[in-house]
C-alpha cells in the first residue's frame, strides 16, 4: 500500500465538502481505502437538507456514490472521494 498523508487528505475532504455546500457531513477518519494506488476518502452526508451538495458531488467525476444507510431516522449517502484528483483539478 502506497504511503499517503491521510491527515492532509481528510482535511482536504472537509474543505471540499464545505466548498460544495455540504452541511452536517462526516469524514470517516477511521477508514483508509486505496484503489489502484489512489487514496479514497469516505464521507457520509445526510440526504435531507443537502440537495445542492449531493447534486454537485453526483456531477463530479471524482466522487463515487456508494450504498447509503439509515441512522437515527436519517438517510445518509456515502461517497468515496478521490481527493488527490479533486485537488489537482482546482
Biopython code that builds the backbone (N, CA, C, O; Angstrom):
import numpy as np
from Bio.PDB.StructureBuilder import StructureBuilder

atoms = [
    (1, "UNK", "N", (0.838, -1.179, 0.000)),
    (1, "UNK", "CA", (0.000, 0.000, 0.000)),
    (1, "UNK", "C", (0.887, 1.247, 0.000)),
    (1, "UNK", "O", (1.793, 1.380, 0.822)),
    (2, "UNK", "N", (0.616, 2.128, -0.909)),
    (2, "UNK", "CA", (1.389, 3.361, -1.039)),
    (2, "UNK", "C", (1.151, 4.264, 0.171)),
    (2, "UNK", "O", (0.055, 4.299, 0.730)),
    (3, "UNK", "N", (2.194, 4.989, 0.561)),
    (3, "UNK", "CA", (2.074, 5.905, 1.699)),
    (3, "UNK", "C", (1.358, 7.180, 1.268)),
    (3, "UNK", "O", (1.728, 7.805, 0.274)),
    (4, "UNK", "N", (0.348, 7.553, 2.012)),
    (4, "UNK", "CA", (-0.404, 8.785, 1.771)),
    (4, "UNK", "C", (-0.403, 9.605, 3.057)),
    (4, "UNK", "O", (-0.320, 9.050, 4.153)),
    (5, "UNK", "N", (-0.495, 10.911, 2.923)),
    (5, "UNK", "CA", (-0.630, 11.795, 4.083)),
    (5, "UNK", "C", (-2.128, 11.881, 4.390)),
    (5, "UNK", "O", (-2.823, 12.781, 3.918)),
    (6, "UNK", "N", (-2.608, 10.921, 5.192)),
    (6, "UNK", "CA", (-4.041, 10.798, 5.429)),
    (6, "UNK", "C", (-4.613, 12.009, 6.152)),
    (6, "UNK", "O", (-5.740, 12.414, 5.868)),
    (7, "UNK", "N", (-3.865, 12.593, 7.073)),
    (7, "UNK", "CA", (-4.370, 13.769, 7.796)),
    (7, "UNK", "C", (-4.660, 14.903, 6.818)),
    (7, "UNK", "O", (-5.676, 15.588, 6.941)),
    (8, "UNK", "N", (-3.773, 15.101, 5.854)),
    (8, "UNK", "CA", (-3.977, 16.152, 4.844)),
    (8, "UNK", "C", (-5.161, 15.798, 3.941)),
    (8, "UNK", "O", (-5.955, 16.670, 3.590)),
    (9, "UNK", "N", (-5.279, 14.536, 3.571)),
    (9, "UNK", "CA", (-6.389, 14.116, 2.717)),
    (9, "UNK", "C", (-7.730, 14.329, 3.417)),
    (9, "UNK", "O", (-8.691, 14.780, 2.793)),
    (10, "UNK", "N", (-7.798, 14.007, 4.709)),
    (10, "UNK", "CA", (-9.033, 14.217, 5.455)),
    (10, "UNK", "C", (-9.364, 15.698, 5.566)),
    (10, "UNK", "O", (-10.526, 16.087, 5.450)),
    (11, "UNK", "N", (-8.336, 16.534, 5.792)),
    (11, "UNK", "CA", (-8.551, 17.990, 5.869)),
    (11, "UNK", "C", (-9.016, 18.532, 4.516)),
    (11, "UNK", "O", (-9.892, 19.395, 4.459)),
    (12, "UNK", "N", (-8.426, 18.026, 3.425)),
    (12, "UNK", "CA", (-8.837, 18.448, 2.083)),
    (12, "UNK", "C", (-10.267, 18.009, 1.776)),
    (12, "UNK", "O", (-11.013, 18.740, 1.125)),
    (13, "UNK", "N", (-10.655, 16.820, 2.242)),
    (13, "UNK", "CA", (-12.027, 16.340, 2.039)),
    (13, "UNK", "C", (-13.006, 17.227, 2.790)),
    (13, "UNK", "O", (-14.076, 17.543, 2.271)),
    (14, "UNK", "N", (-12.658, 17.630, 3.992)),
    (14, "UNK", "CA", (-13.502, 18.531, 4.776)),
    (14, "UNK", "C", (-13.671, 19.865, 4.042)),
    (14, "UNK", "O", (-14.775, 20.404, 3.964)),
    (15, "UNK", "N", (-12.579, 20.383, 3.512)),
    (15, "UNK", "CA", (-12.610, 21.648, 2.777)),
    (15, "UNK", "C", (-13.469, 21.515, 1.509)),
    (15, "UNK", "O", (-14.237, 22.419, 1.182)),
    (16, "UNK", "N", (-13.337, 20.390, 0.803)),
    (16, "UNK", "CA", (-14.126, 20.153, -0.414)),
    (16, "UNK", "C", (-15.613, 20.084, -0.096)),
    (16, "UNK", "O", (-16.431, 20.636, -0.831)),
    (17, "UNK", "N", (-15.969, 19.406, 1.001)),
    (17, "UNK", "CA", (-17.376, 19.275, 1.364)),
    (17, "UNK", "C", (-17.979, 20.636, 1.707)),
    (17, "UNK", "O", (-19.132, 20.906, 1.370)),
    (18, "UNK", "N", (-17.219, 21.478, 2.364)),
    (18, "UNK", "CA", (-17.707, 22.829, 2.649)),
    (18, "UNK", "C", (-17.837, 23.646, 1.374)),
    (18, "UNK", "O", (-18.739, 24.474, 1.247)),
    (19, "UNK", "N", (-16.925, 23.407, 0.423)),
    (19, "UNK", "CA", (-16.950, 24.134, -0.851)),
    (19, "UNK", "C", (-18.196, 23.786, -1.675)),
    (19, "UNK", "O", (-18.777, 24.665, -2.311)),
    (20, "UNK", "N", (-18.608, 22.519, -1.670)),
    (20, "UNK", "CA", (-19.789, 22.120, -2.441)),
    (20, "UNK", "C", (-21.088, 22.422, -1.711)),
    (20, "UNK", "O", (-22.169, 22.221, -2.266)),
    (21, "UNK", "N", (-20.999, 22.900, -0.475)),
    (21, "UNK", "CA", (-22.192, 23.309, 0.249)),
    (21, "UNK", "C", (-22.758, 22.268, 1.184)),
    (21, "UNK", "O", (-23.925, 22.353, 1.567)),
    (22, "UNK", "N", (-21.957, 21.284, 1.561)),
    (22, "UNK", "CA", (-22.439, 20.241, 2.469)),
    (22, "UNK", "C", (-22.570, 20.726, 3.895)),
    (22, "UNK", "O", (-21.717, 21.463, 4.390)),
    (23, "UNK", "N", (-23.642, 20.311, 4.558)),
    (23, "UNK", "CA", (-23.819, 20.607, 5.975)),
    (23, "UNK", "C", (-23.977, 19.293, 6.723)),
    (23, "UNK", "O", (-24.532, 18.336, 6.184)),
    (24, "UNK", "N", (-23.510, 19.238, 7.923)),
    (24, "UNK", "CA", (-23.688, 18.066, 8.784)),
    (24, "UNK", "C", (-23.138, 16.792, 8.145)),
    (24, "UNK", "O", (-23.781, 15.744, 8.203)),
    (25, "UNK", "N", (-21.965, 16.872, 7.543)),
    (25, "UNK", "CA", (-21.340, 15.703, 6.923)),
    (25, "UNK", "C", (-20.321, 15.105, 7.877)),
    (25, "UNK", "O", (-19.931, 15.735, 8.860)),
    (26, "UNK", "N", (-19.889, 13.876, 7.580)),
    (26, "UNK", "CA", (-18.937, 13.180, 8.433)),
    (26, "UNK", "C", (-17.845, 12.569, 7.566)),
    (26, "UNK", "O", (-18.107, 11.665, 6.772)),
    (27, "UNK", "N", (-16.617, 13.064, 7.720)),
    (27, "UNK", "CA", (-15.463, 12.480, 7.033)),
    (27, "UNK", "C", (-14.996, 11.313, 7.895)),
    (27, "UNK", "O", (-14.662, 11.495, 9.065)),
    (28, "UNK", "N", (-14.974, 10.125, 7.320)),
    (28, "UNK", "CA", (-14.624, 8.910, 8.063)),
    (28, "UNK", "C", (-13.106, 8.791, 8.203)),
    (28, "UNK", "O", (-12.436, 8.231, 7.335)),
    (29, "UNK", "N", (-12.577, 9.319, 9.295)),
    (29, "UNK", "CA", (-11.131, 9.292, 9.505)),
    (29, "UNK", "C", (-10.627, 7.925, 9.965)),
    (29, "UNK", "O", (-9.417, 7.705, 10.023)),
    (30, "UNK", "N", (-11.525, 7.015, 10.289)),
    (30, "UNK", "CA", (-11.113, 5.679, 10.716)),
    (30, "UNK", "C", (-11.041, 4.694, 9.548)),
    (30, "UNK", "O", (-10.693, 3.529, 9.742)),
    (31, "UNK", "N", (-11.367, 5.153, 8.340)),
    (31, "UNK", "CA", (-11.341, 4.281, 7.163)),
    (31, "UNK", "C", (-10.268, 4.775, 6.204)),
    (31, "UNK", "O", (-10.267, 5.939, 5.804)),
    (32, "UNK", "N", (-9.357, 3.882, 5.839)),
    (32, "UNK", "CA", (-8.317, 4.207, 4.861)),
    (32, "UNK", "C", (-8.471, 3.243, 3.695)),
    (32, "UNK", "O", (-8.247, 2.041, 3.836)),
    (33, "UNK", "N", (-8.854, 3.777, 2.546)),
    (33, "UNK", "CA", (-9.104, 2.961, 1.371)),
    (33, "UNK", "C", (-8.177, 3.391, 0.248)),
    (33, "UNK", "O", (-7.951, 4.580, 0.021)),
    (34, "UNK", "N", (-7.644, 2.393, -0.449)),
    (34, "UNK", "CA", (-6.793, 2.684, -1.593)),
    (34, "UNK", "C", (-7.225, 1.766, -2.734)),
    (34, "UNK", "O", (-7.414, 0.564, -2.550)),
    (35, "UNK", "N", (-7.375, 2.359, -3.911)),
    (35, "UNK", "CA", (-7.724, 1.579, -5.086)),
    (35, "UNK", "C", (-6.803, 2.003, -6.215)),
    (35, "UNK", "O", (-6.734, 3.185, -6.552)),
    (36, "UNK", "N", (-6.101, 1.056, -6.797)),
    (36, "UNK", "CA", (-5.161, 1.291, -7.890)),
    (36, "UNK", "C", (-4.131, 2.362, -7.535)),
    (36, "UNK", "O", (-3.782, 3.201, -8.366)),
    (37, "UNK", "N", (-3.645, 2.325, -6.284)),
    (37, "UNK", "CA", (-2.627, 3.253, -5.836)),
    (37, "UNK", "C", (-3.136, 4.647, -5.520)),
    (37, "UNK", "O", (-2.342, 5.559, -5.288)),
    (38, "UNK", "N", (-4.438, 4.822, -5.508)),
    (38, "UNK", "CA", (-5.034, 6.137, -5.272)),
    (38, "UNK", "C", (-5.856, 6.101, -3.987)),
    (38, "UNK", "O", (-6.652, 5.188, -3.768)),
    (39, "UNK", "N", (-5.649, 7.109, -3.141)),
    (39, "UNK", "CA", (-6.357, 7.177, -1.862)),
    (39, "UNK", "C", (-7.806, 7.608, -2.077)),
    (39, "UNK", "O", (-8.091, 8.510, -2.865)),
    (40, "UNK", "N", (-8.711, 6.948, -1.364)),
    (40, "UNK", "CA", (-10.131, 7.302, -1.397)),
    (40, "UNK", "C", (-10.568, 7.665, 0.020)),
    (40, "UNK", "O", (-10.314, 6.919, 0.965)),
    (41, "UNK", "N", (-11.218, 8.801, 0.157)),
    (41, "UNK", "CA", (-11.708, 9.257, 1.461)),
    (41, "UNK", "C", (-13.223, 9.049, 1.487)),
    (41, "UNK", "O", (-13.929, 9.456, 0.565)),
    (42, "UNK", "N", (-13.710, 8.419, 2.540)),
    (42, "UNK", "CA", (-15.137, 8.127, 2.695)),
    (42, "UNK", "C", (-15.817, 9.261, 3.451)),
    (42, "UNK", "O", (-15.341, 9.709, 4.494)),
    (43, "UNK", "N", (-16.943, 9.715, 2.901)),
    (43, "UNK", "CA", (-17.718, 10.797, 3.511)),
    (43, "UNK", "C", (-19.180, 10.384, 3.560)),
    (43, "UNK", "O", (-19.724, 9.886, 2.574)),
    (44, "UNK", "N", (-19.822, 10.593, 4.717)),
    (44, "UNK", "CA", (-21.258, 10.364, 4.869)),
    (44, "UNK", "C", (-21.949, 11.716, 4.962)),
    (44, "UNK", "O", (-21.487, 12.616, 5.664)),
    (45, "UNK", "N", (-23.067, 11.849, 4.242)),
    (45, "UNK", "CA", (-23.805, 13.114, 4.244)),
    (45, "UNK", "C", (-25.301, 12.803, 4.295)),
    (45, "UNK", "O", (-25.775, 11.950, 3.545)),
    (46, "UNK", "N", (-26.054, 13.485, 5.172)),
    (46, "UNK", "CA", (-27.494, 13.246, 5.210)),
    (46, "UNK", "C", (-28.157, 13.701, 3.910)),
    (46, "UNK", "O", (-27.812, 14.745, 3.358)),
    (47, "UNK", "N", (-29.104, 12.912, 3.433)),
    (47, "UNK", "CA", (-29.775, 13.259, 2.179)),
    (47, "UNK", "C", (-30.657, 14.487, 2.350)),
    (47, "UNK", "O", (-30.769, 15.307, 1.439)),
    (48, "UNK", "N", (-31.275, 14.613, 3.500)),
    (48, "UNK", "CA", (-32.164, 15.745, 3.752)),
    (48, "UNK", "C", (-31.334, 17.005, 4.025)),
    (48, "UNK", "O", (-30.320, 16.946, 4.721)),
    (49, "UNK", "N", (-31.761, 18.118, 3.485)),
    (49, "UNK", "CA", (-31.138, 19.433, 3.661)),
    (49, "UNK", "C", (-29.779, 19.576, 2.962)),
    (49, "UNK", "O", (-29.057, 20.533, 3.243)),
    (50, "UNK", "N", (-29.412, 18.664, 2.067)),
    (50, "UNK", "CA", (-28.153, 18.757, 1.339)),
    (50, "UNK", "C", (-28.322, 18.525, -0.164)),
    (50, "UNK", "O", (-27.432, 17.938, -0.778)),
    (51, "UNK", "N", (-29.423, 18.960, -0.782)),
    (51, "UNK", "CA", (-29.624, 18.630, -2.198)),
    (51, "UNK", "C", (-28.584, 19.271, -3.123)),
    (51, "UNK", "O", (-28.202, 18.667, -4.126)),
    (52, "UNK", "N", (-28.125, 20.480, -2.801)),
    (52, "UNK", "CA", (-27.155, 21.157, -3.671)),
    (52, "UNK", "C", (-25.818, 20.424, -3.631)),
    (52, "UNK", "O", (-25.209, 20.178, -4.671)),
    (53, "UNK", "N", (-25.362, 20.076, -2.424)),
    (53, "UNK", "CA", (-24.090, 19.370, -2.289)),
    (53, "UNK", "C", (-24.152, 18.009, -2.978)),
    (53, "UNK", "O", (-23.198, 17.610, -3.645)),
    (54, "UNK", "N", (-25.263, 17.297, -2.822)),
    (54, "UNK", "CA", (-25.415, 15.980, -3.456)),
    (54, "UNK", "C", (-25.415, 16.121, -4.971)),
    (54, "UNK", "O", (-24.796, 15.318, -5.669)),
    (55, "UNK", "N", (-26.102, 17.129, -5.480)),
    (55, "UNK", "CA", (-26.139, 17.355, -6.929)),
    (55, "UNK", "C", (-24.729, 17.667, -7.455)),
    (55, "UNK", "O", (-24.334, 17.159, -8.505)),
    (56, "UNK", "N", (-23.987, 18.485, -6.739)),
    (56, "UNK", "CA", (-22.631, 18.836, -7.171)),
    (56, "UNK", "C", (-21.688, 17.646, -7.107)),
    (56, "UNK", "O", (-20.839, 17.484, -7.984)),
    (57, "UNK", "N", (-21.825, 16.808, -6.080)),
    (57, "UNK", "CA", (-20.958, 15.635, -5.971)),
    (57, "UNK", "C", (-21.320, 14.584, -7.013)),
    (57, "UNK", "O", (-20.437, 13.905, -7.537)),
    (58, "UNK", "N", (-22.604, 14.442, -7.319)),
    (58, "UNK", "CA", (-23.009, 13.497, -8.364)),
    (58, "UNK", "C", (-22.474, 13.933, -9.727)),
    (58, "UNK", "O", (-22.171, 13.089, -10.571)),
    (59, "UNK", "N", (-22.355, 15.241, -9.947)),
    (59, "UNK", "CA", (-21.858, 15.752, -11.220)),
    (59, "UNK", "C", (-20.335, 15.661, -11.328)),
    (59, "UNK", "O", (-19.791, 15.716, -12.431)),
    (60, "UNK", "N", (-19.649, 15.523, -10.202)),
    (60, "UNK", "CA", (-18.184, 15.460, -10.202)),
    (60, "UNK", "C", (-17.744, 14.031, -10.505)),
    (60, "UNK", "O", (-18.187, 13.087, -9.851)),
    (61, "UNK", "N", (-16.872, 13.875, -11.497)),
    (61, "UNK", "CA", (-16.447, 12.531, -11.898)),
    (61, "UNK", "C", (-15.533, 11.863, -10.873)),
    (61, "UNK", "O", (-15.305, 10.656, -10.957)),
    (62, "UNK", "N", (-15.009, 12.610, -9.919)),
    (62, "UNK", "CA", (-14.118, 12.058, -8.908)),
    (62, "UNK", "C", (-14.828, 11.730, -7.600)),
    (62, "UNK", "O", (-14.175, 11.404, -6.609)),
    (63, "UNK", "N", (-16.142, 11.812, -7.584)),
    (63, "UNK", "CA", (-16.950, 11.441, -6.418)),
    (63, "UNK", "C", (-17.825, 10.253, -6.803)),
    (63, "UNK", "O", (-18.596, 10.330, -7.759)),
    (64, "UNK", "N", (-17.706, 9.168, -6.070)),
    (64, "UNK", "CA", (-18.498, 7.967, -6.352)),
    (64, "UNK", "C", (-19.459, 7.715, -5.205)),
    (64, "UNK", "O", (-19.056, 7.670, -4.043)),
    (65, "UNK", "N", (-20.730, 7.553, -5.537)),
    (65, "UNK", "CA", (-21.728, 7.270, -4.503)),
    (65, "UNK", "C", (-21.768, 5.773, -4.253)),
    (65, "UNK", "O", (-21.817, 4.966, -5.182)),
    (66, "UNK", "N", (-21.744, 5.426, -2.979)),
    (66, "UNK", "CA", (-21.841, 4.028, -2.558)),
    (66, "UNK", "C", (-23.179, 3.817, -1.868)),
    (66, "UNK", "O", (-24.005, 4.727, -1.800)),
    (67, "UNK", "N", (-23.382, 2.629, -1.364)),
    (67, "UNK", "CA", (-24.629, 2.321, -0.673)),
    (67, "UNK", "C", (-24.748, 3.171, 0.587)),
    (67, "UNK", "O", (-23.787, 3.291, 1.347)),
    (68, "UNK", "N", (-25.900, 3.751, 0.808)),
    (68, "UNK", "CA", (-26.146, 4.569, 1.992)),
    (68, "UNK", "C", (-26.660, 3.738, 3.156)),
    (68, "UNK", "O", (-26.682, 2.508, 3.097)),
    (69, "UNK", "N", (-27.068, 4.418, 4.202)),
    (69, "UNK", "CA", (-27.582, 3.739, 5.390)),
    (69, "UNK", "C", (-28.517, 4.681, 6.132)),
    (69, "UNK", "O", (-28.571, 5.878, 5.847)),
    (70, "UNK", "N", (-29.249, 4.126, 7.085)),
    (70, "UNK", "CA", (-30.186, 4.906, 7.901)),
    (70, "UNK", "C", (-29.714, 4.835, 9.356)),
    (70, "UNK", "O", (-29.421, 3.763, 9.885)),
    (71, "UNK", "N", (-29.649, 6.030, 9.993)),
    (71, "UNK", "CA", (-29.253, 6.100, 11.398)),
    (71, "UNK", "C", (-30.045, 7.218, 12.069)),
    (71, "UNK", "O", (-30.130, 8.322, 11.531)),
    (72, "UNK", "N", (-30.607, 6.951, 13.201)),
    (72, "UNK", "CA", (-31.389, 7.922, 13.968)),
    (72, "UNK", "C", (-32.499, 8.557, 13.134)),
    (72, "UNK", "O", (-32.781, 9.746, 13.281)),
    (73, "UNK", "N", (-33.122, 7.784, 12.273)),
    (73, "UNK", "CA", (-34.221, 8.276, 11.455)),
    (73, "UNK", "C", (-33.796, 9.103, 10.256)),
    (73, "UNK", "O", (-34.651, 9.626, 9.541)),
    (74, "UNK", "N", (-32.490, 9.236, 10.015)),
    (74, "UNK", "CA", (-31.990, 9.994, 8.864)),
    (74, "UNK", "C", (-31.397, 9.038, 7.843)),
    (74, "UNK", "O", (-30.790, 8.028, 8.196)),
    (75, "UNK", "N", (-31.582, 9.372, 6.568)),
    (75, "UNK", "CA", (-30.983, 8.608, 5.488)),
    (75, "UNK", "C", (-29.673, 9.288, 5.107)),
    (75, "UNK", "O", (-29.667, 10.465, 4.746)),
    (76, "UNK", "N", (-28.570, 8.559, 5.187)),
    (76, "UNK", "CA", (-27.250, 9.071, 4.849)),
    (76, "UNK", "C", (-26.779, 8.474, 3.527)),
    (76, "UNK", "O", (-27.016, 7.299, 3.248)),
    (77, "UNK", "N", (-26.117, 9.283, 2.725)),
    (77, "UNK", "CA", (-25.482, 8.818, 1.499)),
    (77, "UNK", "C", (-23.981, 8.737, 1.754)),
    (77, "UNK", "O", (-23.411, 9.598, 2.424)),
    (78, "UNK", "N", (-23.353, 7.712, 1.225)),
    (78, "UNK", "CA", (-21.917, 7.527, 1.396)),
    (78, "UNK", "C", (-21.227, 7.773, 0.062)),
    (78, "UNK", "O", (-21.620, 7.222, -0.966)),
    (79, "UNK", "N", (-20.202, 8.599, 0.092)),
    (79, "UNK", "CA", (-19.417, 8.920, -1.095)),
    (79, "UNK", "C", (-17.954, 8.557, -0.863)),
    (79, "UNK", "O", (-17.434, 8.679, 0.246)),
    (80, "UNK", "N", (-17.309, 8.114, -1.925)),
    (80, "UNK", "CA", (-15.863, 7.898, -1.928)),
    (80, "UNK", "C", (-15.271, 9.021, -2.776)),
    (80, "UNK", "O", (-15.593, 9.153, -3.957)),
    (81, "UNK", "N", (-14.410, 9.824, -2.169)),
    (81, "UNK", "CA", (-13.830, 10.982, -2.849)),
    (81, "UNK", "C", (-12.383, 10.696, -3.242)),
    (81, "UNK", "O", (-11.576, 10.255, -2.422)),
    (82, "UNK", "N", (-12.074, 10.952, -4.495)),
    (82, "UNK", "CA", (-10.698, 10.848, -4.976)),
    (82, "UNK", "C", (-10.060, 12.232, -4.799)),
    (82, "UNK", "O", (-9.920, 12.998, -5.752)),
    (83, "UNK", "N", (-9.685, 12.522, -3.568)),
    (83, "UNK", "CA", (-9.256, 13.868, -3.181)),
    (83, "UNK", "C", (-8.018, 14.323, -3.936)),
    (83, "UNK", "O", (-7.913, 15.498, -4.289)),
    (84, "UNK", "N", (-7.077, 13.420, -4.193)),
    (84, "UNK", "CA", (-5.866, 13.826, -4.920)),
    (84, "UNK", "C", (-6.217, 14.338, -6.311)),
    (84, "UNK", "O", (-5.613, 15.302, -6.782)),
    (85, "UNK", "N", (-7.174, 13.714, -6.968)),
    (85, "UNK", "CA", (-7.613, 14.172, -8.301)),
    (85, "UNK", "C", (-8.393, 15.461, -8.197)),
    (85, "UNK", "O", (-8.239, 16.347, -9.038)),
    (86, "UNK", "N", (-9.236, 15.587, -7.173)),
    (86, "UNK", "CA", (-10.018, 16.809, -6.979)),
    (86, "UNK", "C", (-9.090, 17.991, -6.727)),
    (86, "UNK", "O", (-9.311, 19.079, -7.257)),
    (87, "UNK", "N", (-8.045, 17.780, -5.916)),
    (87, "UNK", "CA", (-7.087, 18.851, -5.640)),
    (87, "UNK", "C", (-6.308, 19.240, -6.896)),
    (87, "UNK", "O", (-6.010, 20.416, -7.105)),
    (88, "UNK", "N", (-5.978, 18.252, -7.731)),
    (88, "UNK", "CA", (-5.236, 18.540, -8.955)),
    (88, "UNK", "C", (-6.087, 19.349, -9.942)),
    (88, "UNK", "O", (-5.564, 20.120, -10.747)),
    (89, "UNK", "N", (-7.397, 19.160, -9.863)),
    (89, "UNK", "CA", (-8.318, 19.862, -10.763)),
    (89, "UNK", "C", (-8.452, 21.332, -10.403)),
    (89, "UNK", "O", (-8.661, 22.163, -11.287)),
    (90, "UNK", "N", (-8.336, 21.671, -9.115)),
    (90, "UNK", "CA", (-8.508, 23.061, -8.663)),
    (90, "UNK", "C", (-7.362, 23.964, -9.065)),
    (90, "UNK", "O", (-7.375, 25.154, -8.753)),
]
sb = StructureBuilder()
sb.init_structure("model")
sb.init_model(0)
sb.init_chain("A")
sb.init_seg("    ")
for serial, (resi, resn, name, xyz) in enumerate(atoms, 1):
    if name == "N":
        sb.init_residue(resn, " ", resi, " ")
    sb.init_atom(name, np.array(xyz, "f"), 0.0, 1.0, " ", f" {name:<3s}", serial, name[0])
structure = sb.get_structure()
